[in-house]
Amino acid sequence: MQRDPPSFPRPLTFDPDRWTPGRAAGVPRTAMIPFGVGNRQCPGITSH
């Protein structure tokens, strides 16, 4: 998903600035699923 050409110009280029507030607003919500979201969460997260 993070390399989807319709969502990201130059998807194979390392570009951490794509997540700056001004540019991130133009990224579709479904274009990125952060690690630790969903059924398989990060093992470092504990729920009590």
N, C-alpha and C positions, 0 to 999 in steps of 0.2 A: 504494500500500500504506500509506503514512503517513497517508492520509486515510480509512482503512477504519473506518466507524462501529462495527462489532463489536469492533474492537481498541482504539479510542481514543474516550473520551467527548469530545464537542465536537471532532470531527476537523478542522474548518476554522479553529479558533482557534489562534493562535500560542501555544504552551505549552512552552517549553524545559524546564520543571520535570518534564515527563513522563519525562525521562531521568534523574532523580535516582534513586539506588539503591533507595529504598523504593517508588517508583512504577514504575520500569522492570521490576521483578520480575513485575509483573502484565501486562506487554505480551507477547503471544505472540512466540516467537522468529522466526517468519516474517513478522512485521508490519513489519520494517525490514531493508533491505539497504543497508549503508553504501556510500558511494562508494568505488570502488577494489577491490571484492570481485568475484571471478569473472574471466572471460576479458578483460574490458575494464577493466584496472586504471588507476589514476591515472598520467598520464605522468610525474609527479614521482617515482614509485617506480621504482627501477632494480634489476635483479637481476644479480648478478655470479656 
